[in-house]
């Protein structure tokens, strides 16, 4: 079985308003799931609009990440209120939690991304973390969300940092899928890889324009946010697991194991992992183009104010056994690092990260 896409997608300005007739047919007692106080106004608008449709609306917020503690608590709230759907409105952690909770309770999920930071509003996948933000596992869901509402008016309110993060995460689709799946003779997989190549090219062309320009009448901004929130999800839907993740996400998952005072976004960490993946390809797989790709990405990422080293994520890899912790988690048995077509060992991760963080490798 393959879950490729949400059943219905609304996109563009006023997508939320356009979705209301279908939402009201699907649900009568929804629970609105959110998280941060910065998106309270948008969630209040969602609640107000739904109540105007004569729906009985409840709400709940995540206290931590998409973690089992929050999931358990929200499930109890839904059971108590007898909610018949989850409308997840927020960033990737909220969307993932909403999808997971809805599947557990066998009720429909409607995703309303409030930024372009990830493609979580699209996918049949939830990333589960500890309440401290440490990655635990990817949980494959039976289906994508019932309805995805990708309202550009909502996305416009998000900080620019979330857009940059989404660009980095979406770029990884090409660099990961092209190496993990290029020899697979499944036609859909090959088509997914080609979509990810076009996605990469579009982001490299439009990404900086989207980041630096006004929203209104800006096709670069529209193209970029939809590339991050929609097309990136389509690649994973068509291509499957190996078109979603490889070393960049494996290294992301490992870096989250180091708890720091400052929280970084998913795509910000993935971007650092992507640079390190390309260095592994150069050293371990004799990829002659990897160095040029690294140079291109470093220039691009710096223009988006994205971190390009683990140190810029607030972690000194040479303290507290951090380098070994990252290498151990990256290379654990079920890690996505093993989707690479060449063997990777802990010593490879330690060497590449140590050299890169010390700038022994010049780019």
Buried (B, 14 or more C-beta within 10 A) or exposed (E): EEBBBBEBBBBEBEBBEBBBEBBBEBBBBBBBBBBBEEBEEBBEBBBEBBEEEEBBBBBBBBEBBBBBEBBEBBBEBBEEBEBBBBBBBBBBBBBBBBBBBBBBBEBBBBBBBBBBBBBBBBBBBBBBBBBEBBBBEBBEBEBBBBBBBBBBBBBBEBEEBBBBBBBBBBBBBBBBBBBBBEEBEEEBBBEBBEBBBEBBEBBBEBBBBBBEEEBEEBEBBBBBBBBBBBBBBBBBBBBBBBBBBBBBBBBBBBBBBBEEEEEBBBBBBBBBBBBBBBBBBBBBEEBEEBBEBBEBBBEBBEEBEBBBBBBEBEBEBEEEEBBEBBBBBBBBEEBBBBBBEEEBEBEBBBBBBBEBBEEEBEB
